[in-house]
Amino acid sequence: MAFNQFQIIANKIELDTYADFNLSLNYQITDITDITTRSTSFSKTIILPGTQNNNEFFKNIFELNIDLSVSSYNPKIAIPVSILINYEEVFTGNLQLLRVITNQNLVEYEIIITGVLKNLLFNMGDYYLTELDLSEYNHERNITAIQNSWDYTIRKNDNWFDSTGLGEGYVYPFINYANSSSAGTVTFVYDMFPAVYAKTVIDKLFEFAGYSYTSKFFETDYFKSLIIPFTNDKLQYSEDELTGLTTVVGVQNIFPEWSPQLNNALGAYNASAGITGFRMVSPVLKRGWYYSNQSLATGINFFFPLQKETGSVLDTDMQDPGNRWDTITSKYTCTEDGFYDITFEMTFVMKYIHKNGNDIEYQSGEIGYCAAIYKKDLSGTWSAIQWAPYPDYCSTRFAPSPNNHSSPWYDIGNEQSISMDIPNVYLQSGEQIAIKFNLQPESDLRWKGILNDDKIYMTALIKNNQYGSSANYLEVKPSSNTITNPNININMNQILPKLKMKDFFLSIVKMFNLIVMDNPNKIGDIIIEPRDLFYNSRKKVKDWTPLLDEKFDVIQVPMSELDVSRYEFKYQEDDDYINKKYKEESQEIYGNYSLEFLNDFSNESKEISVSFASTPDTDLYLYDNKVAPFFAEVDSSNNVKPKKVKPRILFYTGLKNGEFLLQNTPTSSVATYTQYPYCGMWDEPRNAEYDLGFGPTKKIYWNSPNYPENTLVNQFYQSTLNELEDINSKLVIAYFYLTPKDIRDFDFRDIILLNNGYYRVNKIQDYSPNSLDRTTKVELFRITDIDFYNVVNESLPGSNFGCPTDIVAYGSVLNFIMISLSGKPITADCCKLIGGIYVDGVCKSKKTGGGGIGWGDPVDVEYGGGVSNKQYRLPTYGSNTSPVYSNKPVDQNKNNNSVNSPDNIVLGSNVYIPTRTNNVVSIGDNVNVRPDVRNSIIIGDGNFGDYSNAIIVGDLLITTDGIQYANPYIIDGGEDTVMNVNKTNFIDIVDGTYNSVRNFDGDSKLRPIIDGSIPNNFL
């Protein structure tokens, strides 16, 4: 039975509704039963009547032939909307029109209202990151721009802008793209590419989608240090740009043979025999004369008759779109720095002229010739790049054809060829290219029947083609579509990977276990936080026990009943050299992690995968302790070439020590830096605290004294997985009396008190606020690891003396206990106070799985959902020159071991050896060793390695003091009085006589073994 006043307010307009209908609202943001997905709240279909008010709101879209292009209503655009019951706002989201139904004069509109997340993803659609507008960060790439970015000064809107820190715009990190053979020593500017901060991508993505966000996490240095590197292996010219940079010039066959530039003392003897298409490439010469078109004395200076810049000759198209070739001076001028391929093809013939017009017949002697490609650098110096013909160069000779010929004689059957293909010539803007041609008739050249051989004149001619099969031409073009100009304008949209916007956003959500929720206090805004930080941001307890509808069954579902036994956290697989090497050596993908739950009733696996590929760093080909990503391939002959890789996400945390050489061009001076712009999946190359891998890696490809413990799973998924794994975890499905005010005030961060247990709401299903006789189905999950909340006035457990102030977690990946560094006991009350489980006199940590927190983590530090709330005590390291240490890469976590110091031997599983241990041999399973232990042999399962210079076999401890029990706990018979553990020292064995035990404040000496039959046997 409906009774509440119902309102739908869209764009500040109240829509008309039917007087009596059931409204169904569903609330959810995430699902504890499936952590691979994210959800949003929604309504079931709502039918609105076609009243005048509603028709005007929808701009009469019901008309069959309406032109939506001129209508102001667009059904593809989300409209902000609120649902109010008795003026209480119970739902906010976006209105989506599903269908318009007309039946004669009746019009109805079917709509749904969804949370902002759905519309955010809808607006991202199938658009790619490259369609985001990053134009404000476009800039010229040069050494200044690269260096300034390391200190957070960037170009923004064509001005220098101090971003004052991480997170905005771009930075130039050091990544070995292998575009140059010198990349391991000297990095060229053209092999440096900007990376875009992930924070900037997020900002632009929300701007594109038309929404805003509220997030403390996105404002942390942790997130603002994340970058999206350039992964296309090179900046590329478009086809049009390549065409615009390509020059091809040939011979213009409609011009006369003779050119004024070739005039000399014999210039009058250049008469043509009427054969068309030839051009002179030398002046008229006689025997013993030498011609070089580089002769400045004659004013010729490299003239060569290539004057055809359009059209085609056979299969070769001529072009000079940039006007780089000068047809008068015969020189090419470069207009953009980069590597170019130069091709020159030339076939020439000789023309012989008798001074008196008589016939000509060759008798003896030869004519020499050669050509070269010359380059003029920016200082004005000309130098040869290559000579031809190869390999004789200018020692190449030929003889005229035999037989008698009329003058002038074109020796067409005796063509001489010159061919040069010169790859990868680095040219700077303003440098010039020219063709040098030499011709030398030898002085011993003789002609039959001629008393004076000097009466025979000659010149070299060239046509526009060779033998009728190919063209004579000069071509200068970029060596590839790779942009190797260091000082180019960077279009920042080209830098981002070809990745869909929604895939990028959802990958960020999955990596950091983010909760995405509509902001109840701001229209069109989304709250985004890591799960722990999200729930901890509002510790408000609400008692729903009185609201429970006891007419319905209360269903409890143990988490063990969830059909999953394994979670797999995955990066995309990629085939660059280091990723392939890691896969071959470990049979795993770098950065991936799998976690198995005890569930004998399921073998189902669920996958949390992201669109990024992982990036194992390496020091391969590098020097001076530098570490970098290696986006390259290496073949069987150790040849290295660039590799286009899948999208990546990395840390950039500033400059690190290591010499870095940066060179603008291959011919310019080198800029030397003592630090380099490190980036990688670790926040530091050595002594790292954070790792973007989901779990610990098995090996690395450089030397590091430690492995970071804060992997993504350990940092962001640990509490989630604990709740799924905990034997006390369960879902509760029940019905509650929820009023519009309850819904208005409800927040998914609320803690629900139900019959003295604490829960969170997983989902609210089919809430019908305008019905009096209905209760609402709610699915909750029990909180098994809850802090104390003042709201419920729960008293803290007492303690006779309070907790020690130096408690730390100690143990392996799967088993932690709480201990006091000063040896003070931890009572059951104290254990409960710090959130532990007190079992058999030991305080065990609940925080298990996901990689652990390791030795030295203060237990009283708040877990802040992955942001930098947690302060770790990093150990100090001395130099280590042992062969184990220097023989990289280091294996870790084999057989679920955590071996964090290299000079140790482990035979077994679940063994924890922390940093600062040396020369420890552990044989057995479930062994824990303290830091600073040295020279110890431990044999047996479940042992603690607490002693240096010792042998532990089972419960026996052998030291220089003798033999005793390693873990004594026996109290023999007799009149022994043992007081409460929190009031005594630990004692070993109490013999049969009357013993007095001092209290906690008394003698602190640890008592040795006491045996009444053999006094002081082991003292």
Secondary structure, 3 states (H helix, E strand, C coil): CECCCEEEEECCEEECCCCCCCCCEEECCECCCCCCCECCCEECCEEEECCHHHHHHCCCCCCCCCCCCCCCCCCCCCEEEEEEECCEEEEEEEEEEEEEEEECCEEEEEEEEECHHHHHHHHHCCCEHHHCCCHHHCEECCHHHHHHHHCCEEEECCEEEECCCCCCCEECCCCECCCCCCCCCEEEHHHCCCEEEHHHHHHHHHHHHCCEEECCHHHCHHHHCEEECCCCCCCECCHHHHHHCCEEEECCCCCCCCCHHHCCCCCCCCCCCCCCCCEECCCCEECCCCEECCCHHHCCCCCCCCCECCCEECCEECECCCCCEECCCCEEECCCCEEEEEEEEEEEEEEEEECCCCCEEEEECCEEEEEEEEEECCCCCEEEEEEECCCCHHHCEECCCCCEECCCEECCCCCEEEEEEEEEEEECCCCEEEEEEEEEECCCCEECCCCCHHHEEEEEEECCEECCCEECEEEEEECCCECCCCCCEECHHHCCCCCEHHHHHHHHHHHCCEEEEECCCCCCEEEEEEHHHHHHCCCCEEECHHHECCCCCCEEEEHHHCCCCEEEEEEECCCCHHHHHHHHHHCCCCCCEEEECCCCCCCCEEEEEEEEECCCCECCCCCCCCCECECEEECCCCCEEECCCCCCCEEEEEEEEEEEEEECCCCCCEEEEEEEEEEECECCCCCCCEECCCCCCCCCECCCCCCCCECHHHHHHHHHHHHHHCCCCEEEEEEECCCHHHHHHCCCCCEEEECCEEEEEEEEEEECCCECCCCEEEEEEECCCCCCCHHHCCCCCCCCCCCCCCEEEEECCCCEEEEECCCCCCCHHHHHHCCCEEECCEEECCCCCCCCCCCCEECCCCCCCCCCCCCCCCCCCCCCCCHHHHCCCCCCCHHHCEECCCCEEEECCCCEECCCCEEEEEECCCCEECCCCEEEEEECCCCEECCCCEEEECCEEEECCEEEECCCCCECCCCECCCCHHHECCCCCECCCCECCCECCCCCCCCCCCCCCCCCCCC
